[in-house]
Amino acid sequence: MGWYKKMSFIPFLQATSASGSMLGSIVPFLLIIVIFYFFLIRPQNKKQKETEKMLNALKKGDKVITIGGIHGVVSSVKEDKTIVLKVDENCKMEFNRSAISSVELSDEEKAKLQAEAEAKKAAKEAKKAEKLAKKEAKKTDSSTDVVKEPEEKSSDEK
């Protein structure tokens, strides 16, 4: 008569262990979702926003490259999300904004970006030199302290 009481207790144990293992199996899936978000979804959203910003900032005179590899200069921007590219002296082509893959920088913009990069590099080098000078100052301070201590002890002993 006692064996059926034991049998009713076994499913109870299995149910409690199943909920613990269920939590253990959910954690890896949540971890995979977080990894996918940070390595795939978030960068893709950033790139999409940058592309959208670039397309909205198109103006007359910008040098662009289409997704088909055609290089041209924007001659006009229309309201219905199309632009007209001047490909050659007598050749103009109409494209959707979404067909633009990139905007080439003008010489002035390239020079400006290069100057900014050089300024950042110079600031970084100055910061590095400052850190090195502080290190050297600490070294000389610590070496002079070591030299001064024996002198102070000798003067105390006299």
N, C-alpha and C positions, 0 to 999 in steps of 0.2 A: 503494500500500500504506500510505502514511502517513496517509491521510484517516480510516481507521477508528479509528486510535489517538486522533485529535483528537475524534472523535465520542464515544468512551467517556469523555473528560475533561469534556465539556460537562455531562452530567447530574450529575457530582460538584459542579461549580460551582453549578448550580441548587439542589442539595440544601443546600449551605451557606448560600446566600443566602435560601432559604426558611425556615431556622431563625431567621435574624436578623429577617426580616419577621414571623415568627410571634410573636416576643417583642414586636415593635412593635405587633402587633394585640391582644395580650393585655393590655398596660398600660392602654389606654383602658377596657376592660371592667372591670378591677380598680378603676380610678378611679371608674367609674360605680357599682359596688357599694359602695365606701366612701362616696360622696356619698349614695346611697340610705339607707345605714345611719344616717348622722348627721342627715339631714334628714327622713327618714320613719319608719324603724323605731324608733330610739331615743326620739324624742319620743312616739310612740304607746305604747311600753312604759311610759314615765314616767306618761303620763296614765292608762293602765290601772291601774297600781299605786296612783295617787292615788284613783281611783274605787273600787277595791277596799277601800282603807283607809277611805274615807268610808262605804261601805256596811257595813263591819264595825263601825264606831263608832256606828251609829245606836242611839239609846236613846229611851226614853219621854219625850215632851215636846218633841222636836226638830220644828221646822217644816221641812217638805220640799215639793219640787215634783216631780211625776212626769213621765215622758217625754211623757205626754199633756197636760200643763199643769194638772193638778189640784193645788191647794194644800191642804195639810192638816197636822195635828199627829199625830205618832206616838202612838197610845194603847197599843199593845202590840207586842212583838217576839216572834215565834214561832221555835222551833228549826228548823223546816223551811224556812228562808230566805224566810219571808213576814212581812209586817208589817201591822198594822191601823191605818189612818189615820182620824182623826176629821175629817171634812170640814165638818160642821155640828153643831149641838146634838144632833140625833137621827139623824145619818147617819154610819155607819162603813163603810169599804170596806177590803177585804183586797187587798194587792198583793204581788207578788214583790219582793224587794230590788232586783233588777236593773231594775225599773221606776222606781226613784228616780233622777232626773237631778241634783238638787242639794239641799243642805241650806241653809236660810236661817239667817243669824246672828241671834241674839237681840240685844236692845238693849245688854245688858251686854257681849257679845262684840264688838259693833260699836264701843262706847266704848273697850274695851281695845285693839282693833286700831288705832283712831284715835290713842289715846295713844301707842302704840308707834311709829306712823308719825311723829308729831310729835316724839318723843324722838330718832328717827333723823335727822330733818330738823335739829333743833337741834344735834345732835352733828356733823353734816356742816357746818353753818354755822360752828360753833366751830373745826372743823379748818381750814376755808377762811380764817377770820380769823387763825388761828395761822400758817398759811403766808404770808399777806400780811404779818403782823408780822415774820416772819423775813426776808422779802424786803426790807422797809423797813429792817430792822436792817443787813442786808448793804449796802444802798445807802448808808446813813449812814456805815457803817464804811469803805466804799471811798472815799466823798467826803472823810472826815476824813483818811484815809491820804494822799490826793492833796494835801490842804492841808498836812499835817505834813511831807511830803517836802521841799518847798522850804524850809521853816523849818530843817530839819535840815541841809540843804546850805549854807544861809546861815550857820549856826552853825559848820559845819566850815570854811568858807572864812575865817572871822574868826580 
